[in-house]
Amino acid sequence: MALMTVDNEGTSDFRANPRWSAGKKMDVVLRLLRGEKLEELSRELGVEAHRIAAWRDGFLEGGKASLKGKRAVTEDDRRLREAERKIGELTLENEVWKKVAEKRGLQMPPQKRPK
């Protein structure tokens, strides 16, 4: 299987090209896991060694969670759970207010006034 190579287009300074796709990061991590030296990769790619080590650690943690049958919780997952919780809360509150309105003889939602 061929690996994608990271083309830093003539610049070796990470700050000049700070955006790396997940695929490119994965390729770097796989090279590291296959035995390439961290320091050599860092110099070749112009990326700080601590940053590559962080990519590797995150990659391995994601794999570990996957093997445990758990998915890594992303910010989007957290926001979705919070939105679902809020929807449930508002739905329950709405049902309570509808019951209160019915007991008072009101119609929910109120009918439009005739013109």
VOVOTOR-129731 format. One record per residue: residue number from 1; residue in three letters; x, y, z of N, C-alpha, C, O in turn. Coordinates in steps of 0.2 Angstrom, whole numbers, padded with zeros to 4 digits, always signed. Example, Ala and Ser with C-alpha at 12.3 -4.5 7.8 and 13.67 -1.06 7.14 Angstrom:
BEGIN
<seq:1	type:ala	n_x:+0066	n_y:-0028	n_z:+0039	ca_x:+0062	ca_y:-0022	ca_z:+0039	c_x:+0066	c_y:-0016	c_z:+0039	o_x:+0071	o_y:-0017	o_z:+0042>;
<seq:2	type:ser	n_x:+0064	n_y:-0011	n_z:+0035	ca_x:+0068	ca_y:-0005	ca_z:+0036	c_x:+0064	c_y:+0000	c_z:+0039	o_x:+0067	o_y:+0006	o_z:+0040>;
//
This chain:
BEGIN
<seq:1	type:met	n_x:+0004	n_y:-0006	n_z:+0000	ca_x:+0000	ca_y:+0000	ca_z:+0000	c_x:+0004	c_y:+0006	c_z:+0000	o_x:+0009	o_y:+0007	o_z:+0004>;
<seq:2	type:ala	n_x:+0003	n_y:+0011	n_z:-0004	ca_x:+0007	ca_y:+0017	ca_z:-0005	c_x:+0005	c_y:+0022	c_z:+0000	o_x:-0001	o_y:+0023	o_z:+0001>;
<seq:3	type:leu	n_x:+0010	n_y:+0025	n_z:+0003	ca_x:+0008	ca_y:+0030	ca_z:+0008	c_x:+0008	c_y:+0037	c_z:+0004	o_x:+0012	o_y:+0038	o_z:+0000>;
<seq:4	type:met	n_x:+0004	n_y:+0041	n_z:+0007	ca_x:+0004	ca_y:+0048	ca_z:+0004	c_x:+0010	c_y:+0051	c_z:+0007	o_x:+0012	o_y:+0050	o_z:+0013>;
<seq:5	type:thr	n_x:+0013	n_y:+0056	n_z:+0003	ca_x:+0019	ca_y:+0059	ca_z:+0006	c_x:+0017	c_y:+0066	c_z:+0007	o_x:+0013	o_y:+0069	o_z:+0004>;
<seq:6	type:val	n_x:+0021	n_y:+0069	n_z:+0012	ca_x:+0019	ca_y:+0076	ca_z:+0014	c_x:+0024	c_y:+0081	c_z:+0010	o_x:+0030	o_y:+0080	o_z:+0010>;
<seq:7	type:asp	n_x:+0021	n_y:+0085	n_z:+0006	ca_x:+0025	ca_y:+0089	ca_z:+0001	c_x:+0024	c_y:+0096	c_z:+0005	o_x:+0019	o_y:+0100	o_z:+0004>;
<seq:8	type:asn	n_x:+0030	n_y:+0098	n_z:+0007	ca_x:+0030	ca_y:+0105	ca_z:+0011	c_x:+0032	c_y:+0111	c_z:+0006	o_x:+0033	o_y:+0116	o_z:+0008>;
<seq:9	type:glu	n_x:+0032	n_y:+0109	n_z:-0001	ca_x:+0032	ca_y:+0114	ca_z:-0006	c_x:+0038	c_y:+0119	c_z:-0005	o_x:+0037	o_y:+0125	o_z:-0005>;
<seq:10	type:gly	n_x:+0044	n_y:+0116	n_z:-0003	ca_x:+0050	ca_y:+0121	ca_z:-0003	c_x:+0051	c_y:+0124	c_z:+0004	o_x:+0056	o_y:+0127	o_z:+0005>;
<seq:11	type:thr	n_x:+0046	n_y:+0123	n_z:+0008	ca_x:+0047	ca_y:+0126	ca_z:+0015	c_x:+0048	c_y:+0121	c_z:+0020	o_x:+0045	o_y:+0116	o_z:+0020>;
<seq:12	type:ser	n_x:+0053	n_y:+0122	n_z:+0025	ca_x:+0053	ca_y:+0117	ca_z:+0030	c_x:+0051	c_y:+0120	c_z:+0037	o_x:+0052	o_y:+0117	o_z:+0042>;
<seq:13	type:asp	n_x:+0048	n_y:+0126	n_z:+0037	ca_x:+0046	ca_y:+0129	ca_z:+0043	c_x:+0038	c_y:+0127	c_z:+0044	o_x:+0034	o_y:+0129	o_z:+0040>;
<seq:14	type:phe	n_x:+0037	n_y:+0124	n_z:+0049	ca_x:+0030	ca_y:+0122	ca_z:+0051	c_x:+0025	c_y:+0128	c_z:+0051	o_x:+0019	o_y:+0127	o_z:+0049>;
<seq:15	type:arg	n_x:+0028	n_y:+0133	n_z:+0054	ca_x:+0023	ca_y:+0139	ca_z:+0055	c_x:+0021	c_y:+0142	c_z:+0048	o_x:+0016	o_y:+0146	o_z:+0047>;
<seq:16	type:ala	n_x:+0025	n_y:+0141	n_z:+0043	ca_x:+0023	ca_y:+0143	ca_z:+0036	c_x:+0018	c_y:+0139	c_z:+0033	o_x:+0014	o_y:+0142	o_z:+0029>;
<seq:17	type:asn	n_x:+0016	n_y:+0133	n_z:+0035	ca_x:+0011	ca_y:+0129	ca_z:+0033	c_x:+0008	c_y:+0125	c_z:+0039	o_x:+0009	o_y:+0119	o_z:+0039>;
<seq:18	type:pro	n_x:+0004	n_y:+0129	n_z:+0043	ca_x:+0002	ca_y:+0126	ca_z:+0049	c_x:-0004	c_y:+0121	c_z:+0049	o_x:-0006	o_y:+0118	o_z:+0054>;
<seq:19	type:arg	n_x:-0007	n_y:+0121	n_z:+0043	ca_x:-0013	ca_y:+0116	ca_z:+0042	c_x:-0011	c_y:+0110	c_z:+0039	o_x:-0009	o_y:+0110	o_z:+0034>;
<seq:20	type:trp	n_x:-0012	n_y:+0104	n_z:+0043	ca_x:-0011	ca_y:+0098	ca_z:+0040	c_x:-0017	c_y:+0094	c_z:+0041	o_x:-0021	o_y:+0094	o_z:+0046>;
<seq:21	type:ser	n_x:-0019	n_y:+0091	n_z:+0035	ca_x:-0025	ca_y:+0087	ca_z:+0035	c_x:-0024	c_y:+0080	c_z:+0040	o_x:-0018	o_y:+0078	o_z:+0041>;
<seq:22	type:ala	n_x:-0030	n_y:+0077	n_z:+0041	ca_x:-0029	ca_y:+0071	ca_z:+0046	c_x:-0026	c_y:+0066	c_z:+0042	o_x:-0022	o_y:+0062	o_z:+0045>;
<seq:23	type:gly	n_x:-0027	n_y:+0065	n_z:+0035	ca_x:-0023	ca_y:+0060	ca_z:+0031	c_x:-0016	c_y:+0061	c_z:+0031	o_x:-0012	o_y:+0056	o_z:+0032>;
<seq:24	type:lys	n_x:-0013	n_y:+0067	n_z:+0031	ca_x:-0006	ca_y:+0069	ca_z:+0031	c_x:-0003	c_y:+0067	c_z:+0038	o_x:+0002	o_y:+0064	o_z:+0038>;
<seq:25	type:lys	n_x:-0007	n_y:+0069	n_z:+0043	ca_x:-0005	ca_y:+0068	ca_z:+0050	c_x:-0004	c_y:+0060	c_z:+0051	o_x:+0001	o_y:+0058	o_z:+0054>;
<seq:26	type:met	n_x:-0009	n_y:+0057	n_z:+0048	ca_x:-0009	ca_y:+0049	ca_z:+0049	c_x:-0003	c_y:+0046	c_z:+0046	o_x:+0000	o_y:+0042	o_z:+0048>;
<seq:27	type:asp	n_x:-0002	n_y:+0049	n_z:+0040	ca_x:+0004	ca_y:+0046	ca_z:+0036	c_x:+0011	c_y:+0047	c_z:+0040	o_x:+0015	o_y:+0043	o_z:+0041>;
<seq:28	type:val	n_x:+0011	n_y:+0053	n_z:+0043	ca_x:+0017	ca_y:+0054	ca_z:+0047	c_x:+0018	c_y:+0050	c_z:+0053	o_x:+0023	o_y:+0047	o_z:+0055>;
<seq:29	type:val	n_x:+0012	n_y:+0049	n_z:+0057	ca_x:+0011	ca_y:+0044	ca_z:+0062	c_x:+0013	c_y:+0037	c_z:+0060	o_x:+0017	o_y:+0034	o_z:+0064>;
<seq:30	type:leu	n_x:+0011	n_y:+0035	n_z:+0055	ca_x:+0012	ca_y:+0028	ca_z:+0052	c_x:+0020	c_y:+0027	c_z:+0051	o_x:+0022	o_y:+0022	o_z:+0052>;
<seq:31	type:arg	n_x:+0023	n_y:+0032	n_z:+0048	ca_x:+0030	ca_y:+0032	ca_z:+0047	c_x:+0033	c_y:+0031	c_z:+0054	o_x:+0038	o_y:+0027	o_z:+0054>;
<seq:32	type:leu	n_x:+0031	n_y:+0035	n_z:+0058	ca_x:+0034	ca_y:+0035	ca_z:+0065	c_x:+0033	c_y:+0028	c_z:+0068	o_x:+0038	o_y:+0025	o_z:+0071>;
<seq:33	type:leu	n_x:+0027	n_y:+0025	n_z:+0068	ca_x:+0026	ca_y:+0018	ca_z:+0070	c_x:+0030	c_y:+0013	c_z:+0067	o_x:+0031	o_y:+0007	o_z:+0070>;
<seq:34	type:arg	n_x:+0031	n_y:+0014	n_z:+0060	ca_x:+0035	ca_y:+0009	ca_z:+0057	c_x:+0043	c_y:+0009	c_z:+0058	o_x:+0047	o_y:+0005	o_z:+0055>;
<seq:35	type:gly	n_x:+0045	n_y:+0014	n_z:+0063	ca_x:+0052	ca_y:+0014	ca_z:+0065	c_x:+0056	c_y:+0020	c_z:+0063	o_x:+0062	o_y:+0020	o_z:+0065>;
<seq:36	type:glu	n_x:+0053	n_y:+0024	n_z:+0059	ca_x:+0057	ca_y:+0030	ca_z:+0058	c_x:+0058	c_y:+0034	c_z:+0064	o_x:+0054	o_y:+0034	o_z:+0068>;
<seq:37	type:lys	n_x:+0064	n_y:+0038	n_z:+0065	ca_x:+0066	ca_y:+0041	ca_z:+0071	c_x:+0062	c_y:+0048	c_z:+0071	o_x:+0061	o_y:+0051	o_z:+0066>;
<seq:38	type:leu	n_x:+0059	n_y:+0049	n_z:+0077	ca_x:+0055	ca_y:+0056	ca_z:+0078	c_x:+0059	c_y:+0062	c_z:+0076	o_x:+0057	o_y:+0066	o_z:+0073>;
<seq:39	type:glu	n_x:+0065	n_y:+0062	n_z:+0078	ca_x:+0069	ca_y:+0068	ca_z:+0077	c_x:+0071	c_y:+0069	c_z:+0069	o_x:+0071	o_y:+0075	o_z:+0067>;
<seq:40	type:glu	n_x:+0072	n_y:+0063	n_z:+0066	ca_x:+0073	ca_y:+0064	ca_z:+0058	c_x:+0066	c_y:+0066	c_z:+0055	o_x:+0067	o_y:+0070	o_z:+0050>;
<seq:41	type:leu	n_x:+0061	n_y:+0063	n_z:+0057	ca_x:+0054	ca_y:+0065	ca_z:+0054	c_x:+0053	c_y:+0073	c_z:+0055	o_x:+0051	o_y:+0077	o_z:+0051>;
<seq:42	type:ser	n_x:+0055	n_y:+0075	n_z:+0061	ca_x:+0054	ca_y:+0082	ca_z:+0063	c_x:+0058	c_y:+0087	c_z:+0059	o_x:+0055	o_y:+0092	o_z:+0056>;
<seq:43	type:arg	n_x:+0064	n_y:+0085	n_z:+0058	ca_x:+0069	ca_y:+0089	ca_z:+0053	c_x:+0066	c_y:+0089	c_z:+0046	o_x:+0066	o_y:+0094	o_z:+0043>;
<seq:44	type:glu	n_x:+0065	n_y:+0083	n_z:+0044	ca_x:+0063	ca_y:+0082	ca_z:+0037	c_x:+0056	c_y:+0086	c_z:+0035	o_x:+0056	o_y:+0089	o_z:+0030>;
<seq:45	type:leu	n_x:+0051	n_y:+0086	n_z:+0040	ca_x:+0045	ca_y:+0089	ca_z:+0038	c_x:+0045	c_y:+0096	c_z:+0041	o_x:+0040	o_y:+0100	o_z:+0039>;
<seq:46	type:gly	n_x:+0049	n_y:+0098	n_z:+0045	ca_x:+0049	ca_y:+0105	ca_z:+0048	c_x:+0043	c_y:+0105	c_z:+0053	o_x:+0041	o_y:+0111	o_z:+0054>;
<seq:47	type:val	n_x:+0042	n_y:+0100	n_z:+0056	ca_x:+0037	ca_y:+0100	ca_z:+0061	c_x:+0040	c_y:+0098	c_z:+0068	o_x:+0044	o_y:+0094	o_z:+0069>;
<seq:48	type:glu	n_x:+0038	n_y:+0102	n_z:+0073	ca_x:+0041	ca_y:+0101	ca_z:+0080	c_x:+0040	c_y:+0094	c_z:+0082	o_x:+0035	o_y:+0091	o_z:+0081>;
<seq:49	type:ala	n_x:+0045	n_y:+0091	n_z:+0085	ca_x:+0045	ca_y:+0084	ca_z:+0088	c_x:+0039	c_y:+0083	c_z:+0092	o_x:+0036	o_y:+0078	o_z:+0092>;
<seq:50	type:his	n_x:+0038	n_y:+0088	n_z:+0097	ca_x:+0032	ca_y:+0087	ca_z:+0102	c_x:+0025	c_y:+0087	c_z:+0098	o_x:+0021	o_y:+0083	o_z:+0100>;
<seq:51	type:arg	n_x:+0025	n_y:+0090	n_z:+0092	ca_x:+0019	ca_y:+0090	ca_z:+0089	c_x:+0017	c_y:+0083	c_z:+0086	o_x:+0012	o_y:+0081	o_z:+0086>;
<seq:52	type:ile	n_x:+0023	n_y:+0081	n_z:+0083	ca_x:+0022	ca_y:+0074	ca_z:+0080	c_x:+0021	c_y:+0069	c_z:+0085	o_x:+0016	o_y:+0064	o_z:+0084>;
<seq:53	type:ala	n_x:+0024	n_y:+0069	n_z:+0091	ca_x:+0022	ca_y:+0065	ca_z:+0096	c_x:+0015	c_y:+0065	c_z:+0099	o_x:+0012	o_y:+0060	o_z:+0101>;
<seq:54	type:ala	n_x:+0013	n_y:+0071	n_z:+0099	ca_x:+0006	ca_y:+0072	ca_z:+0101	c_x:+0001	c_y:+0069	c_z:+0096	o_x:-0004	o_y:+0066	o_z:+0098>;
<seq:55	type:trp	n_x:+0003	n_y:+0070	n_z:+0089	ca_x:-0001	ca_y:+0066	ca_z:+0084	c_x:-0001	c_y:+0059	c_z:+0085	o_x:-0007	o_y:+0056	o_z:+0085>;
<seq:56	type:arg	n_x:+0004	n_y:+0056	n_z:+0087	ca_x:+0005	ca_y:+0049	ca_z:+0088	c_x:+0001	c_y:+0047	c_z:+0094	o_x:-0003	o_y:+0042	o_z:+0094>;
<seq:57	type:asp	n_x:+0002	n_y:+0051	n_z:+0099	ca_x:-0002	ca_y:+0049	ca_z:+0105	c_x:-0010	c_y:+0049	c_z:+0104	o_x:-0013	o_y:+0045	o_z:+0107>;
<seq:58	type:gly	n_x:-0012	n_y:+0054	n_z:+0101	ca_x:-0019	ca_y:+0055	ca_z:+0099	c_x:-0022	c_y:+0049	c_z:+0095	o_x:-0027	o_y:+0046	o_z:+0096>;
<seq:59	type:phe	n_x:-0017	n_y:+0047	n_z:+0090	ca_x:-0019	ca_y:+0042	ca_z:+0085	c_x:-0020	c_y:+0035	c_z:+0089	o_x:-0024	o_y:+0031	o_z:+0088>;
<seq:60	type:leu	n_x:-0015	n_y:+0034	n_z:+0094	ca_x:-0015	ca_y:+0028	ca_z:+0098	c_x:-0021	c_y:+0028	c_z:+0103	o_x:-0024	o_y:+0022	o_z:+0104>;
<seq:61	type:glu	n_x:-0022	n_y:+0033	n_z:+0106	ca_x:-0028	ca_y:+0034	ca_z:+0110	c_x:-0035	c_y:+0032	c_z:+0107	o_x:-0039	o_y:+0029	o_z:+0109>;
<seq:62	type:gly	n_x:-0035	n_y:+0035	n_z:+0100	ca_x:-0041	ca_y:+0034	ca_z:+0097	c_x:-0042	c_y:+0026	c_z:+0095	o_x:-0048	o_y:+0023	o_z:+0095>;
<seq:63	type:gly	n_x:-0036	n_y:+0023	n_z:+0093	ca_x:-0037	ca_y:+0016	ca_z:+0092	c_x:-0038	c_y:+0012	c_z:+0098	o_x:-0042	o_y:+0007	o_z:+0097>;
<seq:64	type:lys	n_x:-0036	n_y:+0014	n_z:+0104	ca_x:-0037	ca_y:+0010	ca_z:+0110	c_x:-0044	c_y:+0011	c_z:+0112	o_x:-0047	o_y:+0006	o_z:+0114>;
<seq:65	type:ala	n_x:-0047	n_y:+0017	n_z:+0111	ca_x:-0054	ca_y:+0018	ca_z:+0112	c_x:-0058	c_y:+0013	c_z:+0108	o_x:-0064	o_y:+0011	o_z:+0110>;
<seq:66	type:ser	n_x:-0056	n_y:+0013	n_z:+0101	ca_x:-0060	ca_y:+0009	ca_z:+0096	c_x:-0060	c_y:+0002	c_z:+0098	o_x:-0065	o_y:-0002	o_z:+0097>;
<seq:67	type:leu	n_x:-0054	n_y:-0001	n_z:+0101	ca_x:-0054	ca_y:-0008	ca_z:+0102	c_x:-0058	c_y:-0009	c_z:+0109	o_x:-0060	o_y:-0015	o_z:+0110>;
<seq:68	type:lys	n_x:-0059	n_y:-0004	n_z:+0113	ca_x:-0063	ca_y:-0005	ca_z:+0119	c_x:-0071	c_y:-0005	c_z:+0117	o_x:-0075	o_y:-0006	o_z:+0121>;
<seq:69	type:gly	n_x:-0072	n_y:-0003	n_z:+0110	ca_x:-0079	ca_y:-0003	ca_z:+0108	c_x:-0082	c_y:+0004	c_z:+0110	o_x:-0088	o_y:+0005	o_z:+0109>;
<seq:70	type:lys	n_x:-0077	n_y:+0009	n_z:+0111	ca_x:-0079	ca_y:+0016	ca_z:+0113	c_x:-0077	c_y:+0020	c_z:+0107	o_x:-0072	o_y:+0019	o_z:+0104>;
<seq:71	type:arg	n_x:-0081	n_y:+0025	n_z:+0106	ca_x:-0079	ca_y:+0030	ca_z:+0101	c_x:-0076	c_y:+0036	c_z:+0105	o_x:-0079	o_y:+0038	o_z:+0110>;
<seq:72	type:ala	n_x:-0071	n_y:+0039	n_z:+0102	ca_x:-0068	ca_y:+0045	ca_z:+0105	c_x:-0074	c_y:+0051	c_z:+0105	o_x:-0077	o_y:+0051	o_z:+0099>;
<seq:73	type:val	n_x:-0075	n_y:+0054	n_z:+0110	ca_x:-0080	ca_y:+0059	ca_z:+0110	c_x:-0077	c_y:+0066	c_z:+0107	o_x:-0072	o_y:+0068	o_z:+0110>;
<seq:74	type:thr	n_x:-0080	n_y:+0068	n_z:+0102	ca_x:-0078	ca_y:+0074	ca_z:+0099	c_x:-0082	c_y:+0080	c_z:+0102	o_x:-0087	o_y:+0079	o_z:+0105>;
<seq:75	type:glu	n_x:-0080	n_y:+0086	n_z:+0100	ca_x:-0084	ca_y:+0092	ca_z:+0102	c_x:-0090	c_y:+0092	c_z:+0099	o_x:-0095	o_y:+0094	o_z:+0102>;
<seq:76	type:asp	n_x:-0091	n_y:+0090	n_z:+0093	ca_x:-0098	ca_y:+0089	ca_z:+0089	c_x:-0102	c_y:+0084	c_z:+0093	o_x:-0108	o_y:+0086	o_z:+0094>;
<seq:77	type:asp	n_x:-0099	n_y:+0079	n_z:+0095	ca_x:-0103	ca_y:+0074	ca_z:+0099	c_x:-0106	c_y:+0077	c_z:+0106	o_x:-0112	o_y:+0076	o_z:+0108>;
<seq:78	type:arg	n_x:-0102	n_y:+0081	n_z:+0109	ca_x:-0104	ca_y:+0084	ca_z:+0115	c_x:-0109	c_y:+0089	c_z:+0114	o_x:-0114	o_y:+0089	o_z:+0118>;
<seq:79	type:arg	n_x:-0108	n_y:+0093	n_z:+0109	ca_x:-0113	ca_y:+0098	ca_z:+0107	c_x:-0120	c_y:+0095	c_z:+0105	o_x:-0125	o_y:+0098	o_z:+0107>;
<seq:80	type:leu	n_x:-0120	n_y:+0089	n_z:+0102	ca_x:-0126	ca_y:+0086	ca_z:+0100	c_x:-0129	c_y:+0083	c_z:+0106	o_x:-0136	o_y:+0084	o_z:+0107>;
<seq:81	type:arg	n_x:-0126	n_y:+0080	n_z:+0111	ca_x:-0129	ca_y:+0077	ca_z:+0117	c_x:-0132	c_y:+0083	c_z:+0121	o_x:-0137	o_y:+0082	o_z:+0123>;
<seq:82	type:glu	n_x:-0129	n_y:+0089	n_z:+0121	ca_x:-0131	ca_y:+0095	ca_z:+0125	c_x:-0138	c_y:+0097	c_z:+0121	o_x:-0142	o_y:+0099	o_z:+0125>;
<seq:83	type:ala	n_x:-0138	n_y:+0097	n_z:+0115	ca_x:-0144	ca_y:+0100	ca_z:+0111	c_x:-0149	c_y:+0095	c_z:+0112	o_x:-0155	o_y:+0097	o_z:+0113>;
<seq:84	type:glu	n_x:-0148	n_y:+0088	n_z:+0112	ca_x:-0153	ca_y:+0083	ca_z:+0113	c_x:-0156	c_y:+0084	c_z:+0120	o_x:-0162	o_y:+0083	o_z:+0121>;
<seq:85	type:arg	n_x:-0152	n_y:+0085	n_z:+0125	ca_x:-0154	ca_y:+0086	ca_z:+0132	c_x:-0159	c_y:+0092	c_z:+0132	o_x:-0164	o_y:+0092	o_z:+0136>;
<seq:86	type:lys	n_x:-0157	n_y:+0097	n_z:+0129	ca_x:-0161	ca_y:+0104	ca_z:+0129	c_x:-0167	c_y:+0103	c_z:+0126	o_x:-0172	o_y:+0105	o_z:+0128>;
<seq:87	type:ile	n_x:-0167	n_y:+0099	n_z:+0120	ca_x:-0174	ca_y:+0098	ca_z:+0117	c_x:-0178	c_y:+0094	c_z:+0121	o_x:-0184	o_y:+0095	o_z:+0121>;
<seq:88	type:gly	n_x:-0176	n_y:+0089	n_z:+0124	ca_x:-0180	ca_y:+0085	ca_z:+0129	c_x:-0183	c_y:+0089	c_z:+0135	o_x:-0189	o_y:+0088	o_z:+0136>;
<seq:89	type:glu	n_x:-0179	n_y:+0093	n_z:+0137	ca_x:-0181	ca_y:+0097	ca_z:+0143	c_x:-0186	c_y:+0102	c_z:+0141	o_x:-0191	o_y:+0103	o_z:+0144>;
<seq:90	type:leu	n_x:-0186	n_y:+0105	n_z:+0135	ca_x:-0191	ca_y:+0110	ca_z:+0132	c_x:-0197	c_y:+0106	c_z:+0130	o_x:-0202	o_y:+0109	o_z:+0131>;
<seq:91	type:thr	n_x:-0196	n_y:+0100	n_z:+0128	ca_x:-0202	ca_y:+0096	ca_z:+0126	c_x:-0206	c_y:+0095	c_z:+0132	o_x:-0213	o_y:+0095	o_z:+0132>;
<seq:92	type:leu	n_x:-0203	n_y:+0093	n_z:+0137	ca_x:-0207	ca_y:+0091	ca_z:+0144	c_x:-0210	c_y:+0097	c_z:+0146	o_x:-0216	o_y:+0097	o_z:+0149>;
<seq:93	type:glu	n_x:-0206	n_y:+0103	n_z:+0146	ca_x:-0209	ca_y:+0109	ca_z:+0149	c_x:-0215	c_y:+0111	c_z:+0145	o_x:-0220	o_y:+0114	o_z:+0147>;
<seq:94	type:asn	n_x:-0215	n_y:+0110	n_z:+0138	ca_x:-0220	ca_y:+0112	ca_z:+0134	c_x:-0226	c_y:+0108	c_z:+0135	o_x:-0232	o_y:+0111	o_z:+0135>;
<seq:95	type:glu	n_x:-0225	n_y:+0102	n_z:+0136	ca_x:-0231	ca_y:+0097	ca_z:+0138	c_x:-0234	c_y:+0099	c_z:+0145	o_x:-0240	o_y:+0099	o_z:+0145>;
<seq:96	type:val	n_x:-0230	n_y:+0101	n_z:+0150	ca_x:-0233	ca_y:+0104	ca_z:+0156	c_x:-0237	c_y:+0110	c_z:+0155	o_x:-0243	o_y:+0110	o_z:+0158>;
<seq:97	type:trp	n_x:-0235	n_y:+0115	n_z:+0151	ca_x:-0239	ca_y:+0121	ca_z:+0150	c_x:-0245	c_y:+0119	c_z:+0146	o_x:-0250	o_y:+0123	o_z:+0147>;
<seq:98	type:lys	n_x:-0245	n_y:+0115	n_z:+0141	ca_x:-0251	ca_y:+0113	ca_z:+0138	c_x:-0256	c_y:+0110	c_z:+0143	o_x:-0262	o_y:+0112	o_z:+0142>;
<seq:99	type:lys	n_x:-0254	n_y:+0106	n_z:+0147	ca_x:-0259	ca_y:+0103	ca_z:+0152	c_x:-0262	c_y:+0109	c_z:+0157	o_x:-0268	o_y:+0109	o_z:+0158>;
<seq:100	type:val	n_x:-0257	n_y:+0113	n_z:+0159	ca_x:-0260	ca_y:+0119	ca_z:+0163	c_x:-0265	c_y:+0123	c_z:+0159	o_x:-0270	o_y:+0125	o_z:+0162>;
<seq:101	type:ala	n_x:-0263	n_y:+0124	n_z:+0153	ca_x:-0268	ca_y:+0128	ca_z:+0148	c_x:-0275	c_y:+0125	c_z:+0147	o_x:-0280	o_y:+0128	o_z:+0148>;
<seq:102	type:glu	n_x:-0274	n_y:+0118	n_z:+0146	ca_x:-0281	ca_y:+0114	ca_z:+0146	c_x:-0285	c_y:+0115	c_z:+0152	o_x:-0291	o_y:+0115	o_z:+0152>;
<seq:103	type:lys	n_x:-0282	n_y:+0114	n_z:+0158	ca_x:-0285	ca_y:+0115	ca_z:+0164	c_x:-0289	c_y:+0121	c_z:+0165	o_x:-0294	o_y:+0122	o_z:+0168>;
<seq:104	type:arg	n_x:-0286	n_y:+0126	n_z:+0162	ca_x:-0289	ca_y:+0133	ca_z:+0163	c_x:-0293	c_y:+0135	c_z:+0157	o_x:-0296	o_y:+0140	o_z:+0157>;
<seq:105	type:gly	n_x:-0294	n_y:+0130	n_z:+0152	ca_x:-0299	ca_y:+0131	ca_z:+0147	c_x:-0296	c_y:+0135	c_z:+0141	o_x:-0300	o_y:+0137	o_z:+0137>;
<seq:106	type:leu	n_x:-0290	n_y:+0135	n_z:+0141	ca_x:-0286	ca_y:+0139	ca_z:+0135	c_x:-0284	c_y:+0134	c_z:+0130	o_x:-0283	o_y:+0128	o_z:+0131>;
<seq:107	type:gln	n_x:-0283	n_y:+0136	n_z:+0124	ca_x:-0281	ca_y:+0132	ca_z:+0119	c_x:-0274	c_y:+0133	c_z:+0117	o_x:-0272	o_y:+0139	o_z:+0116>;
<seq:108	type:met	n_x:-0270	n_y:+0128	n_z:+0116	ca_x:-0263	ca_y:+0129	ca_z:+0115	c_x:-0262	c_y:+0126	c_z:+0108	o_x:-0263	o_y:+0120	o_z:+0107>;
<seq:109	type:pro	n_x:-0259	n_y:+0129	n_z:+0103	ca_x:-0257	ca_y:+0136	ca_z:+0103	c_x:-0264	c_y:+0140	c_z:+0102	o_x:-0269	o_y:+0137	o_z:+0100>;
<seq:110	type:pro	n_x:-0264	n_y:+0146	n_z:+0104	ca_x:-0270	ca_y:+0150	ca_z:+0104	c_x:-0272	c_y:+0151	c_z:+0097	o_x:-0268	o_y:+0152	o_z:+0092>;
<seq:111	type:gln	n_x:-0279	n_y:+0151	n_z:+0096	ca_x:-0281	ca_y:+0152	ca_z:+0089	c_x:-0280	c_y:+0160	c_z:+0087	o_x:-0279	o_y:+0164	o_z:+0091>;
<seq:112	type:lys	n_x:-0279	n_y:+0161	n_z:+0080	ca_x:-0278	ca_y:+0167	ca_z:+0078	c_x:-0285	c_y:+0171	c_z:+0079	o_x:-0290	o_y:+0169	o_z:+0078>;
<seq:113	type:arg	n_x:-0284	n_y:+0178	n_z:+0080	ca_x:-0290	ca_y:+0182	ca_z:+0081	c_x:-0293	c_y:+0183	c_z:+0074	o_x:-0289	o_y:+0184	o_z:+0069>;
<seq:114	type:pro	n_x:-0299	n_y:+0183	n_z:+0073	ca_x:-0302	ca_y:+0185	ca_z:+0067	c_x:-0301	c_y:+0192	c_z:+0065	o_x:-0300	o_y:+0196	o_z:+0069>;
<seq:115	type:lys	n_x:-0300	n_y:+0193	n_z:+0058	ca_x:-0299	ca_y:+0200	ca_z:+0056	c_x:-0305	c_y:+0204	c_z:+0055	o_x:-0304	o_y:+0210	o_z:+0053>;
//
